């Protein structure tokens, strides 16, 4: 397990580090003390990419935090969390979600949390909620993966879509680290963010922090497991279908992530609802106030 990170915090305010036997050291942002005991805490989970971190949830942390106890974590291998050499797969990431949520609930009289995840991390959140439904009051999924096109993912429970041969090539001396360096050069990071936004204008703070977090020691390790598809669930369709808690799905209309035909059967279920924003894949960055207003409305309706 790697020691504390020298990377500056992605979010303003207090930070905490928890050490979990399964997930290692996890960095959490949130209130120093568990105030507002009558409110359900909110947990924010960033996406997975070459330069991911809790910064991706910044607008929600800043806008929900003043009225609700709000926490954001850096997943294993990202941000200020442990980046040690190990297998980064769906089990590790789901265990990290469990560990963070358990830690938050202990601070708040075991109240179930309201959780929001972005992109691929929606799969980890859904799996955690399927495994421990009592820990989650509801789920919000921003630009979730596993819903594009008409394809179903009905693999064996807990399996992933990874290619071990591809990862073995990445693990060769100098191969994976060199590829990661190419993917995380400042110009390349900007290119991928523009594709995510579906326009030239991006959040410059996100770009700067992405470049900085990708330059940290061990930053290449988790993304190489992502690139070899070991973090994509082969059974995610059935995981989504098993969710009983209220689920809110939201996405944009621009950029690389606009095909959500696979969400239609889920949205036909009584506990699923959704909203589409005129945005790229990060509607909470482009329309933060409207997004939070819609999210709070979802929370109100889900509590009825």
WOPEHU-V517406 format. One record per residue. PHI is phi in degrees with one decimal (NA if undefined). PSI is psi in whole degrees, 0 to 359 (NA if undefined). D_CENTER is the distance of its C-alpha to the mean C-alpha in whole Angstrom. Layout:
# WOPEHU-V517406
PHI:PSI:D_CENTER
PHI:PSI:D_CENTER
This chain:
# WOPEHU-V517406
NA:132:22
-76.1:156:21
-79.3:184:23
-54.3:144:21
-84.9:148:20
-91.6:359:22
-64.2:132:19
-59.3:151:20
-59.9:145:17
-79.4:335:14
-128.8:154:15
-79.1:147:19
111.9:183:20
-64.1:152:20
-127.0:155:18
-137.6:151:18
-119.5:127:18
-113.6:146:18
-114.9:119:19
-113.3:141:18
-60.2:329:21
-91.4:315:18
-97.5:348:15
83.1:206:17
-84.2:126:17
-120.1:130:14
-90.3:133:14
-125.2:140:13
-105.5:139:14
165.4:181:16
-61.0:145:20
-67.8:328:22
-125.4:149:24
-82.6:80:23
-86.7:185:25
51.1:60:25
-64.5:343:26
-87.8:358:26
-107.6:146:23
-77.5:132:20
-70.9:154:17
-109.0:134:13
-119.3:128:10
-109.9:134:7
-127.8:117:4
-71.6:173:3
-82.0:185:4
-122.3:124:6
-160.2:189:10
-66.2:337:13
-138.8:44:12
-79.5:157:9
-171.9:175:9
-63.8:345:8
-56.1:330:11
-63.5:345:9
-108.4:13:9
-55.5:312:12
-59.8:325:14
-74.2:320:13
-59.8:319:13
-74.3:328:17
-95.9:328:18
-86.4:327:17
-54.0:320:18
-64.7:339:21
-114.7:346:22
-138.5:147:19
-64.4:114:18
-123.2:132:15
-126.1:147:13
-134.7:140:10
-117.7:154:9
-94.0:121:9
-66.0:159:8
-54.1:133:11
89.2:0:13
-134.9:158:11
56.2:230:12
-97.7:8:15
-83.6:174:14
-58.9:127:16
-116.9:32:16
-69.3:166:19
-76.5:112:21
-164.2:180:20
-84.4:120:18
-101.6:107:14
-140.2:184:14
-64.7:330:12
-66.5:316:14
-61.8:314:13
-67.6:320:10
-65.9:320:11
-62.4:325:13
-65.3:320:11
-62.9:314:9
-56.3:313:13
-62.7:316:14
-65.7:315:13
-65.7:318:13
-60.8:319:17
-63.6:316:17
-64.5:316:17
-64.4:325:19
-62.4:330:22
-79.4:345:22
-129.0:48:22
52.1:35:25
63.0:23:22
-65.7:140:21
-65.9:149:18
-96.7:158:15
-98.4:118:14
-115.9:141:10
-126.2:129:8
-128.5:158:4
-118.7:131:4
56.1:233:6
-60.2:331:6
-67.6:345:4
-59.5:327:6
-67.9:319:9
-66.5:318:8
-63.3:314:8
-60.8:318:11
-65.7:318:13
-62.0:318:12
-68.4:327:14
-68.0:323:16
-79.4:328:17
-134.5:69:18
-60.5:331:18
-68.8:344:20
-83.7:348:17
-124.9:124:16
-79.0:322:18
-163.2:170:15
-132.9:139:12
-119.2:127:11
-116.3:116:9
-99.1:122:9
46.5:55:10
-68.4:148:9
-86.3:169:11
81.4:12:14
-127.3:9:16
-83.9:141:18
66.1:198:21
-100.8:2:23
-72.0:136:22
-99.7:151:21
-116.2:95:20
-115.5:35:22
-67.3:177:22
-61.5:150:23
-54.0:129:21
79.9:4:18
-85.9:159:19
-120.5:174:17
-100.6:20:18
-71.3:157:19
-116.5:107:22
-64.8:327:24
-65.0:316:26
-60.8:315:24
-67.4:327:22
-62.0:323:26
-66.3:316:27
-59.1:328:24
-78.5:350:25
-62.7:144:28
-51.9:123:29
82.7:346:28
-75.4:299:27
-64.2:317:23
-65.0:324:23
-68.6:318:25
-63.9:319:23
-62.1:318:20
-59.9:319:23
-64.4:321:23
-74.3:341:20
-114.0:16:19
-63.2:147:22
-50.9:317:22
-66.1:324:24
-72.0:319:21
-59.0:317:18
-62.6:319:20
-59.0:312:21
-69.6:325:17
-65.0:321:16
-63.5:323:19
-67.9:324:18
-66.6:318:15
-76.4:336:17
71.8:26:20
-164.9:170:22
-74.6:326:24
-76.5:129:22
-131.7:175:19
-81.3:114:18
-67.5:328:20
-64.4:320:18
-62.6:317:15
-60.9:313:17
-61.8:316:19
-70.5:324:16
-61.0:316:15
-62.6:319:18
-70.8:316:19
-67.9:329:16
-72.2:347:17
-93.3:2:20
-77.6:155:20
-57.4:133:21
78.6:6:20
-63.7:338:17
-77.9:342:18
-65.2:301:17
-63.0:317:14
-59.0:330:14
-68.6:327:17
-70.4:326:16
-65.0:314:13
-66.9:333:16
-90.7:10:18
71.6:16:16
-73.0:349:16
-98.8:5:12
-100.5:128:13
-80.7:134:14
-82.8:350:18
-119.0:19:18
-66.7:331:15
-60.2:314:18
-69.1:328:19
-62.9:312:16
-58.2:318:16
-67.8:336:19
-82.9:351:20
-68.4:130:18
-104.0:338:20
-70.5:159:18
-59.9:134:18
-127.1:132:15
-117.1:123:15
-109.8:131:14
-139.0:146:14
-157.7:178:14
-107.5:190:17
-122.0:2:20
-124.8:161:20
88.2:200:19
-81.1:347:17
-122.8:80:15
-130.0:354:18
-94.0:105:19
-125.2:38:18
-61.6:330:21
-68.3:347:20
-80.9:341:18
-57.0:312:22
-63.2:328:23
-70.7:318:20
-67.9:345:21
-77.6:349:24
-80.2:151:24
-63.6:329:25
-92.9:3:21
-109.9:141:19
-146.5:170:19
-160.0:169:18
-150.9:137:19
-107.5:131:19
-106.5:150:19
-78.9:84:21
-161.8:181:19
-83.8:208:16
-80.2:1:13
-122.7:66:12
-61.1:333:14
-72.1:343:13
-87.9:320:15
-79.2:325:18
-132.7:62:19
-61.1:317:17
-69.0:316:20
-64.6:323:20
-63.8:311:17
-64.1:322:17
-59.9:315:21
-66.9:323:19
-66.1:316:17
-64.5:326:19
-64.5:319:22
-60.0:315:19
-59.7:318:19
-63.3:314:23
-68.1:323:24
-67.6:334:22
-82.5:351:24
-72.4:NA:27
